[in-house]
Amino acid sequence: MAYNSVAFAALADPTRRAVFERLADGPRAVGDLAEGLPVSRPAVSQHLKVLKDAGLVTDRAEGARRVYQIDPQGLGAMRAWLDRFWTTALDDFAAEVERQAREQKPDDGKDSHK
């Protein structure tokens, strides 16, 4: 649970979310990620460090640049955590539909109107 809270906290910041969403299109260098954002390139690097520490992105050296990408394992862990709630919600929905179907089932042919 602690892992997930760190990952969700990392994505709570709007700038980090914007950086993370840009990585959804594929690996990108810091300079590319910083273009058009209302923060400096060093600030983007700091946001990427938080995302990396949260297990949401990985990086690799490409010459003098660092290229970042979404870490599928980190994202998968968040999704697995969320899926628990989705599965419970779907099970509850199915149970309610079945309950309503039983309540609306016509009786066995006995006429209760005499």
TAGI-V397778 format. One record per pair of residues at least 6 apart in sequence whose ideal C-beta (glycine too) atoms are under 7 Angstrom apart, sorted by the first residue. I is the first residue (numbers start at 1). J is the second residue. D is the distance in whole Angstrom. If there is no record, write none. Layout:
BEGIN
<<I;J;D> <I;J;D>>
END
This chain:
BEGIN
<<3;55;7> <3;77;6> <4;77;7> <4;78;6> <4;81;5> <6;54;5> <7;54;5> <7;55;6> <7;56;6> <7;74;6> <7;78;5> <10;16;6> <10;50;5> <10;51;6> <10;54;4> <10;56;6> <11;17;5> <11;20;6> <15;37;7> <15;39;6> <15;47;6> <16;47;5> <16;50;6> <16;51;6> <18;37;6> <19;33;5> <19;44;6> <19;47;5> <19;48;7> <19;51;7> <20;51;6> <20;56;7> <22;28;6> <22;33;5> <23;57;6> <23;68;6> <23;69;6> <23;70;5> <24;70;7> <27;67;5> <27;68;7> <27;69;4> <28;67;7> <28;68;6> <29;65;4> <29;66;7> <29;67;5> <30;41;6> <30;44;6> <30;45;6> <30;48;7> <30;66;6> <31;41;6> <33;44;5> <34;41;4> <34;44;4> <37;44;6> <48;57;6> <48;68;6> <51;57;4> <52;59;6> <55;71;6> <55;74;4> <56;70;7> <56;71;6> <56;74;5> <56;75;7> <57;68;5> <57;69;6> <57;70;6> <57;71;6> <58;69;6> <58;71;5> <59;66;5> <59;67;7> <59;68;5> <60;67;6>>
END
